[in-house]
Amino acid sequence: MSLNDHMNVKFMSDKLAISLSLICVAHCFFVPSFLILSSGFISLSLDNEMVHKLILILAVPISLFALISGHSNHKNYTIFLNGAAGLILLVLAAVLGESFLGEFGEKTLTLVGSLIVATSHYKNYKICKNIDCECHDIKSIN
């Protein structure tokens, strides 16, 4: 992987991690409503837990990469630890699931974890932009 490719990956990782966190929230809260509202029109069989775990399988490594890359540039442990705590909440929500936490508990844990992760990535992105590190400089990508 060239230096240019590595910078491109670092630039996109926070934005992708934020997007995955928001997709997780949308999936958790809006897909059930959509399926109920469209049940007369669409016959759809989705394994809700499988989708949740698939999003998590994508989100955890991307988030960790972005948080570790950001920390290596700005040395702010708070952002990294908050992001890691949010990821732990997301993993707990998926592992413990509705059978242990109940529907409300699982959704609450997912929402709180997703918001913490998204906020951490936003702060990671902003602090890297403020210290003018190369990982978030669009000019260094081209």
N, CA, C and O atoms as CSV, one atom per row, in Angstrom:
chain,resi,resn,atom,element,x,y,z
A,1,MET,N,N,0.848,-1.169,0.000
A,1,MET,CA,C,0.000,0.000,0.000
A,1,MET,C,C,0.897,1.238,0.000
A,1,MET,O,O,1.788,1.369,0.839
A,2,SER,N,N,0.659,2.120,-0.927
A,2,SER,CA,C,1.468,3.328,-1.020
A,2,SER,C,C,1.082,4.311,0.084
A,2,SER,O,O,0.033,4.174,0.714
A,3,LEU,N,N,1.932,5.289,0.307
A,3,LEU,CA,C,1.671,6.320,1.309
A,3,LEU,C,C,0.389,7.069,0.980
A,3,LEU,O,O,-0.398,7.391,1.870
A,4,ASN,N,N,0.184,7.344,-0.298
A,4,ASN,CA,C,-1.018,8.042,-0.735
A,4,ASN,C,C,-2.276,7.230,-0.406
A,4,ASN,O,O,-3.268,7.786,0.066
A,5,ASP,N,N,-2.236,5.915,-0.653
A,5,ASP,CA,C,-3.369,5.047,-0.334
A,5,ASP,C,C,-3.619,5.010,1.161
A,5,ASP,O,O,-4.767,5.041,1.604
A,6,HIS,N,N,-2.541,4.942,1.946
A,6,HIS,CA,C,-2.668,4.903,3.400
A,6,HIS,C,C,-3.327,6.190,3.916
A,6,HIS,O,O,-4.181,6.131,4.801
A,7,MET,N,N,-2.945,7.331,3.380
A,7,MET,CA,C,-3.538,8.603,3.789
A,7,MET,C,C,-5.016,8.648,3.404
A,7,MET,O,O,-5.833,9.177,4.159
A,8,ASN,N,N,-5.367,8.103,2.245
A,8,ASN,CA,C,-6.751,8.072,1.813
A,8,ASN,C,C,-7.586,7.236,2.784
A,8,ASN,O,O,-8.696,7.630,3.143
A,9,VAL,N,N,-7.060,6.089,3.208
A,9,VAL,CA,C,-7.769,5.233,4.152
A,9,VAL,C,C,-7.949,5.954,5.480
A,9,VAL,O,O,-9.036,5.912,6.056
A,10,LYS,N,N,-6.918,6.608,5.975
A,10,LYS,CA,C,-7.010,7.336,7.239
A,10,LYS,C,C,-8.022,8.476,7.139
A,10,LYS,O,O,-8.766,8.736,8.085
A,11,PHE,N,N,-8.047,9.149,5.999
A,11,PHE,CA,C,-8.974,10.259,5.803
A,11,PHE,C,C,-10.424,9.779,5.867
A,11,PHE,O,O,-11.274,10.449,6.453
A,12,MET,N,N,-10.703,8.639,5.277
A,12,MET,CA,C,-12.069,8.149,5.188
A,12,MET,C,C,-12.517,7.368,6.418
A,12,MET,O,O,-13.721,7.200,6.616
A,13,SER,N,N,-11.605,6.887,7.245
A,13,SER,CA,C,-11.972,5.971,8.315
A,13,SER,C,C,-12.910,6.583,9.343
A,13,SER,O,O,-13.870,5.924,9.741
A,14,ASP,N,N,-12.681,7.810,9.792
A,14,ASP,CA,C,-13.587,8.436,10.754
A,14,ASP,C,C,-14.967,8.646,10.144
A,14,ASP,O,O,-15.980,8.382,10.793
A,15,LYS,N,N,-15.012,9.114,8.915
A,15,LYS,CA,C,-16.300,9.350,8.264
A,15,LYS,C,C,-17.062,8.047,8.062
A,15,LYS,O,O,-18.276,8.001,8.261
A,16,LEU,N,N,-16.365,6.996,7.672
A,16,LEU,CA,C,-17.000,5.694,7.494
A,16,LEU,C,C,-17.483,5.143,8.827
A,16,LEU,O,O,-18.568,4.567,8.905
A,17,ALA,N,N,-16.689,5.314,9.870
A,17,ALA,CA,C,-17.080,4.829,11.199
A,17,ALA,C,C,-18.317,5.572,11.707
A,17,ALA,O,O,-19.203,4.957,12.300
A,18,ILE,N,N,-18.386,6.881,11.483
A,18,ILE,CA,C,-19.573,7.649,11.874
A,18,ILE,C,C,-20.784,7.136,11.106
A,18,ILE,O,O,-21.854,6.944,11.683
A,19,SER,N,N,-20.619,6.917,9.818
A,19,SER,CA,C,-21.723,6.416,8.989
A,19,SER,C,C,-22.213,5.061,9.477
A,19,SER,O,O,-23.420,4.828,9.557
A,20,LEU,N,N,-21.283,4.162,9.806
A,20,LEU,CA,C,-21.687,2.846,10.294
A,20,LEU,C,C,-22.421,2.946,11.627
A,20,LEU,O,O,-23.370,2.198,11.864
A,21,SER,N,N,-22.003,3.849,12.490
A,21,SER,CA,C,-22.708,4.039,13.763
A,21,SER,C,C,-24.137,4.510,13.523
A,21,SER,O,O,-25.073,4.034,14.165
A,22,LEU,N,N,-24.294,5.437,12.603
A,22,LEU,CA,C,-25.628,5.952,12.306
A,22,LEU,C,C,-26.492,4.916,11.586
A,22,LEU,O,O,-27.705,4.870,11.788
A,23,ILE,N,N,-25.869,4.086,10.747
A,23,ILE,CA,C,-26.596,2.988,10.102
A,23,ILE,C,C,-27.098,2.009,11.154
A,23,ILE,O,O,-28.213,1.496,11.055
A,24,CYS,N,N,-26.275,1.754,12.151
A,24,CYS,CA,C,-26.658,0.860,13.235
A,24,CYS,C,C,-27.889,1.403,13.966
A,24,CYS,O,O,-28.822,0.655,14.256
A,25,VAL,N,N,-27.887,2.698,14.259
A,25,VAL,CA,C,-29.034,3.321,14.922
A,25,VAL,C,C,-30.262,3.237,14.020
A,25,VAL,O,O,-31.342,2.861,14.476
A,26,ALA,N,N,-30.104,3.580,12.759
A,26,ALA,CA,C,-31.232,3.540,11.822
A,26,ALA,C,C,-31.784,2.124,11.700
A,26,ALA,O,O,-32.998,1.923,11.694
A,27,HIS,N,N,-30.899,1.158,11.604
A,27,HIS,CA,C,-31.338,-0.236,11.500
A,27,HIS,C,C,-32.127,-0.644,12.733
A,27,HIS,O,O,-33.187,-1.262,12.631
A,28,CYS,N,N,-31.609,-0.299,13.873
A,28,CYS,CA,C,-32.223,-0.696,15.130
A,28,CYS,C,C,-33.602,-0.071,15.323
A,28,CYS,O,O,-34.511,-0.727,15.832
A,29,PHE,N,N,-33.764,1.176,14.928
A,29,PHE,CA,C,-34.996,1.886,15.232
A,29,PHE,C,C,-35.966,2.006,14.062
A,29,PHE,O,O,-37.174,2.088,14.285
A,30,PHE,N,N,-35.483,2.019,12.836
A,30,PHE,CA,C,-36.380,2.273,11.716
A,30,PHE,C,C,-36.729,1.057,10.880
A,30,PHE,O,O,-37.806,1.021,10.285
A,31,VAL,N,N,-35.868,0.070,10.815
A,31,VAL,CA,C,-36.164,-1.118,10.007
A,31,VAL,C,C,-37.398,-1.850,10.527
A,31,VAL,O,O,-38.248,-2.235,9.724
A,32,PRO,N,N,-37.534,-2.059,11.850
A,32,PRO,CA,C,-38.767,-2.728,12.303
A,32,PRO,C,C,-40.035,-1.978,11.895
A,32,PRO,O,O,-41.022,-2.599,11.501
A,33,SER,N,N,-40.014,-0.654,11.986
A,33,SER,CA,C,-41.178,0.137,11.578
A,33,SER,C,C,-41.431,0.001,10.079
A,33,SER,O,O,-42.574,-0.135,9.644
A,34,PHE,N,N,-40.358,0.038,9.299
A,34,PHE,CA,C,-40.497,-0.109,7.852
A,34,PHE,C,C,-41.103,-1.462,7.501
A,34,PHE,O,O,-41.990,-1.549,6.652
A,35,LEU,N,N,-40.624,-2.514,8.152
A,35,LEU,CA,C,-41.133,-3.857,7.865
A,35,LEU,C,C,-42.609,-3.981,8.244
A,35,LEU,O,O,-43.380,-4.628,7.534
A,36,ILE,N,N,-42.998,-3.372,9.342
A,36,ILE,CA,C,-44.403,-3.409,9.757
A,36,ILE,C,C,-45.265,-2.645,8.763
A,36,ILE,O,O,-46.317,-3.131,8.346
A,37,LEU,N,N,-44.821,-1.447,8.381
A,37,LEU,CA,C,-45.591,-0.620,7.456
A,37,LEU,C,C,-45.666,-1.209,6.058
A,37,LEU,O,O,-46.658,-1.005,5.358
A,38,SER,N,N,-44.651,-1.927,5.642
A,38,SER,CA,C,-44.620,-2.460,4.278
A,38,SER,C,C,-44.999,-3.927,4.208
A,38,SER,O,O,-44.907,-4.527,3.138
A,39,SER,N,N,-45.420,-4.520,5.306
A,39,SER,CA,C,-45.667,-5.962,5.323
A,39,SER,C,C,-46.730,-6.401,4.323
A,39,SER,O,O,-46.689,-7.528,3.830
A,40,GLY,N,N,-47.672,-5.527,4.023
A,40,GLY,CA,C,-48.683,-5.884,3.043
A,40,GLY,C,C,-48.163,-5.843,1.622
A,40,GLY,O,O,-48.755,-6.449,0.729
A,41,PHE,N,N,-47.072,-5.144,1.401
A,41,PHE,CA,C,-46.542,-4.963,0.053
A,41,PHE,C,C,-45.285,-5.792,-0.213
A,41,PHE,O,O,-45.042,-6.224,-1.339
A,42,ILE,N,N,-44.510,-6.002,0.812
A,42,ILE,CA,C,-43.234,-6.676,0.627
A,42,ILE,C,C,-43.160,-7.862,1.573
A,42,ILE,O,O,-43.348,-7.723,2.781
A,43,SER,N,N,-42.887,-9.015,1.014
A,43,SER,CA,C,-42.668,-10.189,1.852
A,43,SER,C,C,-41.169,-10.329,2.018
A,43,SER,O,O,-40.467,-10.740,1.093
A,44,LEU,N,N,-40.678,-9.985,3.206
A,44,LEU,CA,C,-39.246,-9.888,3.439
A,44,LEU,C,C,-38.894,-10.637,4.707
A,44,LEU,O,O,-39.533,-10.460,5.745
A,45,SER,N,N,-37.885,-11.466,4.618
A,45,SER,CA,C,-37.443,-12.195,5.804
A,45,SER,C,C,-36.007,-11.815,6.097
A,45,SER,O,O,-35.078,-12.312,5.460
A,46,LEU,N,N,-35.830,-10.928,7.069
A,46,LEU,CA,C,-34.501,-10.499,7.459
A,46,LEU,C,C,-34.199,-11.019,8.849
A,46,LEU,O,O,-35.033,-10.927,9.750
A,47,ASP,N,N,-33.018,-11.558,9.018
A,47,ASP,CA,C,-32.582,-11.950,10.344
A,47,ASP,C,C,-31.990,-10.709,10.991
A,47,ASP,O,O,-30.854,-10.329,10.708
A,48,ASN,N,N,-32.765,-10.085,11.857
A,48,ASN,CA,C,-32.390,-8.821,12.472
A,48,ASN,C,C,-31.056,-8.918,13.204
A,48,ASN,O,O,-30.231,-8.009,13.110
A,49,GLU,N,N,-30.838,-10.004,13.929
A,49,GLU,CA,C,-29.587,-10.169,14.667
A,49,GLU,C,C,-28.394,-10.321,13.717
A,49,GLU,O,O,-27.302,-9.834,14.010
A,50,MET,N,N,-28.600,-10.987,12.597
A,50,MET,CA,C,-27.513,-11.165,11.630
A,50,MET,C,C,-27.087,-9.821,11.040
A,50,MET,O,O,-25.895,-9.566,10.868
A,51,VAL,N,N,-28.054,-8.970,10.732
A,51,VAL,CA,C,-27.739,-7.640,10.197
A,51,VAL,C,C,-26.983,-6.830,11.244
A,51,VAL,O,O,-26.006,-6.155,10.922
A,52,HIS,N,N,-27.433,-6.895,12.496
A,52,HIS,CA,C,-26.780,-6.180,13.585
A,52,HIS,C,C,-25.324,-6.635,13.713
A,52,HIS,O,O,-24.422,-5.810,13.850
A,53,LYS,N,N,-25.104,-7.931,13.669
A,53,LYS,CA,C,-23.744,-8.465,13.806
A,53,LYS,C,C,-22.888,-8.148,12.583
A,53,LYS,O,O,-21.686,-7.918,12.720
A,54,LEU,N,N,-23.479,-8.132,11.400
A,54,LEU,CA,C,-22.737,-7.776,10.188
A,54,LEU,C,C,-22.261,-6.323,10.253
A,54,LEU,O,O,-21.113,-6.027,9.924
A,55,ILE,N,N,-23.140,-5.430,10.673
A,55,ILE,CA,C,-22.747,-4.020,10.827
A,55,ILE,C,C,-21.614,-3.921,11.840
A,55,ILE,O,O,-20.659,-3.171,11.637
A,56,LEU,N,N,-21.720,-4.675,12.927
A,56,LEU,CA,C,-20.704,-4.660,13.974
A,56,LEU,C,C,-19.365,-5.192,13.472
A,56,LEU,O,O,-18.310,-4.654,13.807
A,57,ILE,N,N,-19.416,-6.251,12.670
A,57,ILE,CA,C,-18.185,-6.822,12.103
A,57,ILE,C,C,-17.462,-5.800,11.227
A,57,ILE,O,O,-16.233,-5.795,11.163
A,58,LEU,N,N,-18.209,-4.949,10.564
A,58,LEU,CA,C,-17.605,-3.882,9.755
A,58,LEU,C,C,-17.166,-2.703,10.619
A,58,LEU,O,O,-16.099,-2.129,10.401
A,59,ALA,N,N,-17.993,-2.347,11.599
A,59,ALA,CA,C,-17.754,-1.136,12.384
A,59,ALA,C,C,-16.558,-1.244,13.322
A,59,ALA,O,O,-15.780,-0.296,13.437
A,60,VAL,N,N,-16.398,-2.379,13.992
A,60,VAL,CA,C,-15.338,-2.489,15.008
A,60,VAL,C,C,-13.941,-2.288,14.413
A,60,VAL,O,O,-13.199,-1.445,14.917
A,61,PRO,N,N,-13.548,-3.022,13.369
A,61,PRO,CA,C,-12.185,-2.796,12.859
A,61,PRO,C,C,-11.978,-1.411,12.247
A,61,PRO,O,O,-10.906,-0.823,12.397
A,62,ILE,N,N,-12.986,-0.889,11.565
A,62,ILE,CA,C,-12.859,0.445,10.969
A,62,ILE,C,C,-12.742,1.491,12.068
A,62,ILE,O,O,-11.908,2.392,11.985
A,63,SER,N,N,-13.581,1.372,13.100
A,63,SER,CA,C,-13.531,2.317,14.211
A,63,SER,C,C,-12.201,2.249,14.945
A,63,SER,O,O,-11.600,3.280,15.251
A,64,LEU,N,N,-11.746,1.044,15.226
A,64,LEU,CA,C,-10.465,0.903,15.919
A,64,LEU,C,C,-9.326,1.491,15.097
A,64,LEU,O,O,-8.453,2.170,15.639
A,65,PHE,N,N,-9.331,1.235,13.795
A,65,PHE,CA,C,-8.297,1.804,12.924
A,65,PHE,C,C,-8.304,3.325,12.996
A,65,PHE,O,O,-7.254,3.950,13.145
A,66,ALA,N,N,-9.496,3.919,12.890
A,66,ALA,CA,C,-9.602,5.382,12.904
A,66,ALA,C,C,-9.191,5.953,14.251
A,66,ALA,O,O,-8.482,6.958,14.311
A,67,LEU,N,N,-9.630,5.321,15.328
A,67,LEU,CA,C,-9.302,5.828,16.661
A,67,LEU,C,C,-7.816,5.683,16.969
A,67,LEU,O,O,-7.210,6.586,17.546
A,68,ILE,N,N,-7.234,4.561,16.592
A,68,ILE,CA,C,-5.799,4.354,16.824
A,68,ILE,C,C,-4.977,5.304,15.956
A,68,ILE,O,O,-3.996,5.883,16.425
A,69,SER,N,N,-5.372,5.464,14.700
A,69,SER,CA,C,-4.663,6.399,13.815
A,69,SER,C,C,-4.745,7.822,14.343
A,69,SER,O,O,-3.754,8.553,14.348
A,70,GLY,N,N,-5.930,8.205,14.785
A,70,GLY,CA,C,-6.092,9.552,15.333
A,70,GLY,C,C,-5.262,9.739,16.592
A,70,GLY,O,O,-4.597,10.760,16.767
A,71,HIS,N,N,-5.307,8.736,17.468
A,71,HIS,CA,C,-4.531,8.828,18.717
A,71,HIS,C,C,-3.036,8.935,18.430
A,71,HIS,O,O,-2.324,9.661,19.123
A,72,SER,N,N,-2.559,8.221,17.418
A,72,SER,CA,C,-1.131,8.297,17.097
A,72,SER,C,C,-0.735,9.699,16.634
A,72,SER,O,O,0.435,10.073,16.720
A,73,ASN,N,N,-1.698,10.470,16.147
A,73,ASN,CA,C,-1.418,11.840,15.709
A,73,ASN,C,C,-1.624,12.869,16.814
A,73,ASN,O,O,-0.800,13.768,16.978
A,74,HIS,N,N,-2.710,12.751,17.573
A,74,HIS,CA,C,-3.021,13.810,18.540
A,74,HIS,C,C,-2.796,13.422,19.997
A,74,HIS,O,O,-2.838,14.290,20.869
A,75,LYS,N,N,-2.561,12.156,20.284
A,75,LYS,CA,C,-2.250,11.667,21.645
A,75,LYS,C,C,-3.335,11.983,22.669
A,75,LYS,O,O,-3.032,12.125,23.854
A,76,ASN,N,N,-4.581,12.095,22.245
A,76,ASN,CA,C,-5.696,12.358,23.150
A,76,ASN,C,C,-6.325,11.026,23.550
A,76,ASN,O,O,-7.062,10.414,22.777
A,77,TYR,N,N,-6.020,10.587,24.775
A,77,TYR,CA,C,-6.528,9.297,25.252
A,77,TYR,C,C,-8.033,9.307,25.470
A,77,TYR,O,O,-8.680,8.270,25.324
A,78,THR,N,N,-8.599,10.447,25.815
A,78,THR,CA,C,-10.029,10.527,26.109
A,78,THR,C,C,-10.864,10.128,24.899
A,78,THR,O,O,-11.821,9.364,25.026
A,79,ILE,N,N,-10.507,10.637,23.736
A,79,ILE,CA,C,-11.246,10.303,22.520
A,79,ILE,C,C,-11.150,8.804,22.244
A,79,ILE,O,O,-12.155,8.160,21.941
A,80,PHE,N,N,-9.952,8.254,22.350
A,80,PHE,CA,C,-9.772,6.831,22.103
A,80,PHE,C,C,-10.570,5.992,23.108
A,80,PHE,O,O,-11.261,5.049,22.722
A,81,LEU,N,N,-10.473,6.334,24.388
A,81,LEU,CA,C,-11.158,5.548,25.425
A,81,LEU,C,C,-12.679,5.659,25.315
A,81,LEU,O,O,-13.388,4.674,25.519
A,82,ASN,N,N,-13.181,6.848,24.996
A,82,ASN,CA,C,-14.624,7.001,24.784
A,82,ASN,C,C,-15.094,6.163,23.595
A,82,ASN,O,O,-16.113,5.477,23.676
A,83,GLY,N,N,-14.352,6.222,22.501
A,83,GLY,CA,C,-14.709,5.425,21.327
A,83,GLY,C,C,-14.675,3.933,21.626
A,83,GLY,O,O,-15.562,3.192,21.202
A,84,ALA,N,N,-13.659,3.493,22.351
A,84,ALA,CA,C,-13.554,2.078,22.728
A,84,ALA,C,C,-14.713,1.678,23.640
A,84,ALA,O,O,-15.259,0.583,23.500
A,85,ALA,N,N,-15.092,2.551,24.569
A,85,ALA,CA,C,-16.231,2.264,25.454
A,85,ALA,C,C,-17.524,2.126,24.643
A,85,ALA,O,O,-18.337,1.241,24.909
A,86,GLY,N,N,-17.706,2.999,23.661
A,86,GLY,CA,C,-18.883,2.904,22.792
A,86,GLY,C,C,-18.904,1.599,22.017
A,86,GLY,O,O,-19.955,0.974,21.874
A,87,LEU,N,N,-17.742,1.185,21.517
A,87,LEU,CA,C,-17.654,-0.094,20.803
A,87,LEU,C,C,-17.975,-1.260,21.729
A,87,LEU,O,O,-18.648,-2.209,21.326
A,88,ILE,N,N,-17.503,-1.192,22.957
A,88,ILE,CA,C,-17.796,-2.254,23.933
A,88,ILE,C,C,-19.305,-2.340,24.183
A,88,ILE,O,O,-19.858,-3.435,24.277
A,89,LEU,N,N,-19.966,-1.190,24.291
A,89,LEU,CA,C,-21.421,-1.197,24.468
A,89,LEU,C,C,-22.124,-1.833,23.276
A,89,LEU,O,O,-23.081,-2.587,23.446
A,90,LEU,N,N,-21.653,-1.530,22.078
A,90,LEU,CA,C,-22.250,-2.126,20.878
A,90,LEU,C,C,-22.055,-3.642,20.846
A,90,LEU,O,O,-22.969,-4.390,20.500
A,91,VAL,N,N,-20.857,-4.078,21.211
A,91,VAL,CA,C,-20.585,-5.518,21.243
A,91,VAL,C,C,-21.444,-6.191,22.317
A,91,VAL,O,O,-22.005,-7.262,22.082
A,92,LEU,N,N,-21.546,-5.570,23.482
A,92,LEU,CA,C,-22.386,-6.132,24.548
A,92,LEU,C,C,-23.845,-6.243,24.108
A,92,LEU,O,O,-24.502,-7.246,24.384
A,93,ALA,N,N,-24.348,-5.223,23.430
A,93,ALA,CA,C,-25.732,-5.254,22.949
A,93,ALA,C,C,-25.942,-6.422,21.987
A,93,ALA,O,O,-26.977,-7.086,22.027
A,94,ALA,N,N,-24.958,-6.667,21.128
A,94,ALA,CA,C,-25.081,-7.762,20.159
A,94,ALA,C,C,-24.907,-9.127,20.814
A,94,ALA,O,O,-25.626,-10.071,20.486
A,95,VAL,N,N,-23.962,-9.233,21.734
A,95,VAL,CA,C,-23.674,-10.524,22.364
A,95,VAL,C,C,-24.776,-10.908,23.364
A,95,VAL,O,O,-25.260,-12.040,23.357
A,96,LEU,N,N,-25.161,-9.964,24.213
A,96,LEU,CA,C,-26.184,-10.272,25.222
A,96,LEU,C,C,-27.574,-10.350,24.598
A,96,LEU,O,O,-28.402,-11.174,24.988
A,97,GLY,N,N,-27.810,-9.482,23.629
A,97,GLY,CA,C,-29.037,-9.539,22.848
A,97,GLY,C,C,-30.315,-9.269,23.604
A,97,GLY,O,O,-30.322,-8.981,24.801
A,98,GLU,N,N,-31.397,-9.374,22.856
A,98,GLU,CA,C,-32.729,-9.101,23.376
A,98,GLU,C,C,-33.158,-10.119,24.428
A,98,GLU,O,O,-33.914,-9.789,25.342
A,99,SER,N,N,-32.680,-11.347,24.301
A,99,SER,CA,C,-33.096,-12.388,25.252
A,99,SER,C,C,-32.588,-12.100,26.662
A,99,SER,O,O,-33.253,-12.458,27.635
A,100,PHE,N,N,-31.433,-11.466,26.794
A,100,PHE,CA,C,-30.880,-11.140,28.107
A,100,PHE,C,C,-31.241,-9.726,28.549
A,100,PHE,O,O,-31.605,-9.502,29.703
A,101,LEU,N,N,-31.136,-8.773,27.619
A,101,LEU,CA,C,-31.349,-7.361,27.956
A,101,LEU,C,C,-32.799,-6.910,27.802
A,101,LEU,O,O,-33.200,-5.891,28.365
A,102,GLY,N,N,-33.568,-7.658,27.053
A,102,GLY,CA,C,-34.909,-7.207,26.677
A,102,GLY,C,C,-34.796,-6.273,25.481
A,102,GLY,O,O,-33.720,-5.750,25.191
A,103,GLU,N,N,-35.898,-6.069,24.799
A,103,GLU,CA,C,-35.862,-5.219,23.601
A,103,GLU,C,C,-35.430,-3.795,23.934
A,103,GLU,O,O,-34.597,-3.216,23.237
A,104,PHE,N,N,-35.999,-3.231,25.003
A,104,PHE,CA,C,-35.649,-1.869,25.386
A,104,PHE,C,C,-34.174,-1.763,25.774
A,104,PHE,O,O,-33.496,-0.817,25.375
A,105,GLY,N,N,-33.683,-2.715,26.538
A,105,GLY,CA,C,-32.282,-2.705,26.967
A,105,GLY,C,C,-31.317,-2.814,25.811
A,105,GLY,O,O,-30.312,-2.105,25.765
A,106,GLU,N,N,-31.620,-3.706,24.870
A,106,GLU,CA,C,-30.747,-3.865,23.707
A,106,GLU,C,C,-30.728,-2.594,22.854
A,106,GLU,O,O,-29.668,-2.149,22.414
A,107,LYS,N,N,-31.890,-2.026,22.630
A,107,LYS,CA,C,-31.955,-0.805,21.812
A,107,LYS,C,C,-31.278,0.371,22.516
A,107,LYS,O,O,-30.611,1.184,21.877
A,108,THR,N,N,-31.453,0.453,23.824
A,108,THR,CA,C,-30.822,1.534,24.587
A,108,THR,C,C,-29.308,1.410,24.533
A,108,THR,O,O,-28.609,2.393,24.286
A,109,LEU,N,N,-28.800,0.204,24.763
A,109,LEU,CA,C,-27.354,-0.024,24.714
A,109,LEU,C,C,-26.804,0.273,23.317
A,109,LEU,O,O,-25.734,0.867,23.179
A,110,THR,N,N,-27.534,-0.140,22.294
A,110,THR,CA,C,-27.115,0.118,20.912
A,110,THR,C,C,-27.111,1.610,20.611
A,110,THR,O,O,-26.164,2.119,20.012
A,111,LEU,N,N,-28.152,2.308,21.020
A,111,LEU,CA,C,-28.232,3.746,20.760
A,111,LEU,C,C,-27.121,4.500,21.485
A,111,LEU,O,O,-26.444,5.333,20.882
A,112,VAL,N,N,-26.928,4.217,22.765
A,112,VAL,CA,C,-25.901,4.915,23.543
A,112,VAL,C,C,-24.512,4.600,22.974
A,112,VAL,O,O,-23.698,5.504,22.787
A,113,GLY,N,N,-24.246,3.328,22.701
A,113,GLY,CA,C,-22.949,2.943,22.132
A,113,GLY,C,C,-22.697,3.605,20.789
A,113,GLY,O,O,-21.596,4.097,20.538
A,114,SER,N,N,-23.698,3.625,19.925
A,114,SER,CA,C,-23.556,4.237,18.596
A,114,SER,C,C,-23.298,5.734,18.690
A,114,SER,O,O,-22.462,6.276,17.966
A,115,LEU,N,N,-24.020,6.397,19.584
A,115,LEU,CA,C,-23.819,7.839,19.741
A,115,LEU,C,C,-22.441,8.159,20.310
A,115,LEU,O,O,-21.812,9.135,19.902
A,116,ILE,N,N,-21.972,7.344,21.246
A,116,ILE,CA,C,-20.631,7.553,21.797
A,116,ILE,C,C,-19.579,7.345,20.713
A,116,ILE,O,O,-18.637,8.130,20.598
A,117,VAL,N,N,-19.737,6.285,19.916
A,117,VAL,CA,C,-18.776,6.009,18.839
A,117,VAL,C,C,-18.786,7.135,17.812
A,117,VAL,O,O,-17.730,7.626,17.415
A,118,ALA,N,N,-19.970,7.542,17.384
A,118,ALA,CA,C,-20.060,8.615,16.378
A,118,ALA,C,C,-19.464,9.918,16.903
A,118,ALA,O,O,-18.743,10.609,16.183
A,119,THR,N,N,-19.766,10.254,18.160
A,119,THR,CA,C,-19.220,11.476,18.759
A,119,THR,C,C,-17.700,11.398,18.865
A,119,THR,O,O,-17.007,12.379,18.595
A,120,SER,N,N,-17.188,10.251,19.252
A,120,SER,CA,C,-15.734,10.077,19.361
A,120,SER,C,C,-15.050,10.242,18.008
A,120,SER,O,O,-13.993,10.865,17.910
A,121,HIS,N,N,-15.655,9.685,16.975
A,121,HIS,CA,C,-15.060,9.831,15.637
A,121,HIS,C,C,-15.148,11.269,15.141
A,121,HIS,O,O,-14.233,11.757,14.479
A,122,TYR,N,N,-16.239,11.940,15.459
A,122,TYR,CA,C,-16.355,13.346,15.069
A,122,TYR,C,C,-15.265,14.169,15.766
A,122,TYR,O,O,-14.602,14.994,15.137
A,123,LYS,N,N,-15.089,13.935,17.069
A,123,LYS,CA,C,-14.045,14.649,17.813
A,123,LYS,C,C,-12.659,14.281,17.303
A,123,LYS,O,O,-11.781,15.139,17.204
A,124,ASN,N,N,-12.459,12.996,16.978
A,124,ASN,CA,C,-11.186,12.537,16.427
A,124,ASN,C,C,-10.886,13.270,15.120
A,124,ASN,O,O,-9.775,13.751,14.901
A,125,TYR,N,N,-11.882,13.342,14.274
A,125,TYR,CA,C,-11.740,14.032,12.986
A,125,TYR,C,C,-11.421,15.517,13.189
A,125,TYR,O,O,-10.512,16.060,12.560
A,126,LYS,N,N,-12.192,16.170,14.087
A,126,LYS,CA,C,-11.998,17.601,14.319
A,126,LYS,C,C,-10.628,17.915,14.922
A,126,LYS,O,O,-9.973,18.866,14.497
A,127,ILE,N,N,-10.191,17.135,15.899
A,127,ILE,CA,C,-8.899,17.420,16.531
A,127,ILE,C,C,-7.760,17.191,15.537
A,127,ILE,O,O,-6.776,17.930,15.538
A,128,CYS,N,N,-7.889,16.180,14.698
A,128,CYS,CA,C,-6.853,15.962,13.673
A,128,CYS,C,C,-6.829,17.116,12.675
A,128,CYS,O,O,-5.758,17.544,12.245
A,129,LYS,N,N,-8.008,17.621,12.306
A,129,LYS,CA,C,-8.059,18.783,11.404
A,129,LYS,C,C,-7.439,20.007,12.081
A,129,LYS,O,O,-6.714,20.771,11.443
A,130,ASN,N,N,-7.725,20.192,13.375
A,130,ASN,CA,C,-7.212,21.358,14.097
A,130,ASN,C,C,-5.698,21.344,14.247
A,130,ASN,O,O,-5.066,22.399,14.197
A,131,ILE,N,N,-5.107,20.176,14.430
A,131,ILE,CA,C,-3.646,20.115,14.550
A,131,ILE,C,C,-2.989,19.956,13.188
A,131,ILE,O,O,-1.768,19.850,13.075
A,132,ASP,N,N,-3.833,19.941,12.150
A,132,ASP,CA,C,-3.349,19.912,10.773
A,132,ASP,C,C,-2.485,18.683,10.480
A,132,ASP,O,O,-1.457,18.779,9.810
A,133,CYS,N,N,-2.918,17.531,10.993
A,133,CYS,CA,C,-2.166,16.315,10.664
A,133,CYS,C,C,-2.518,15.881,9.246
A,133,CYS,O,O,-3.595,16.198,8.741
A,134,GLU,N,N,-1.630,15.176,8.628
A,134,GLU,CA,C,-1.776,14.814,7.224
A,134,GLU,C,C,-2.887,13.796,6.973
A,134,GLU,O,O,-3.388,13.687,5.854
A,135,CYS,N,N,-3.276,13.047,8.014
A,135,CYS,CA,C,-4.249,11.973,7.787
A,135,CYS,C,C,-5.611,12.496,7.376
A,135,CYS,O,O,-6.379,11.753,6.764
A,136,HIS,N,N,-5.942,13.733,7.681
A,136,HIS,CA,C,-7.240,14.290,7.325
A,136,HIS,C,C,-7.138,15.460,6.364
A,136,HIS,O,O,-8.076,16.244,6.218
A,137,ASP,N,N,-6.005,15.569,5.719
A,137,ASP,CA,C,-5.801,16.651,4.761
A,137,ASP,C,C,-6.096,16.135,3.359
A,137,ASP,O,O,-5.335,15.342,2.806
A,138,ILE,N,N,-7.204,16.592,2.793
A,138,ILE,CA,C,-7.627,16.136,1.470
A,138,ILE,C,C,-6.578,16.437,0.410
A,138,ILE,O,O,-6.475,15.704,-0.573
A,139,LYS,N,N,-5.800,17.496,0.589
A,139,LYS,CA,C,-4.769,17.839,-0.398
A,139,LYS,C,C,-3.663,16.797,-0.437
A,139,LYS,O,O,-3.060,16.564,-1.484
A,140,SER,N,N,-3.392,16.159,0.720
A,140,SER,CA,C,-2.314,15.167,0.744
A,140,SER,C,C,-2.724,13.876,0.059
A,140,SER,O,O,-1.874,13.035,-0.234
A,141,ILE,N,N,-4.036,13.703,-0.205
A,141,ILE,CA,C,-4.516,12.492,-0.848
A,141,ILE,C,C,-4.327,12.561,-2.352
A,141,ILE,O,O,-4.003,11.554,-2.982
A,142,ASN,N,N,-4.521,13.717,-2.929
A,142,ASN,CA,C,-4.453,13.868,-4.388
A,142,ASN,C,C,-3.056,13.896,-4.917
A,142,ASN,O,O,-2.856,14.019,-6.125
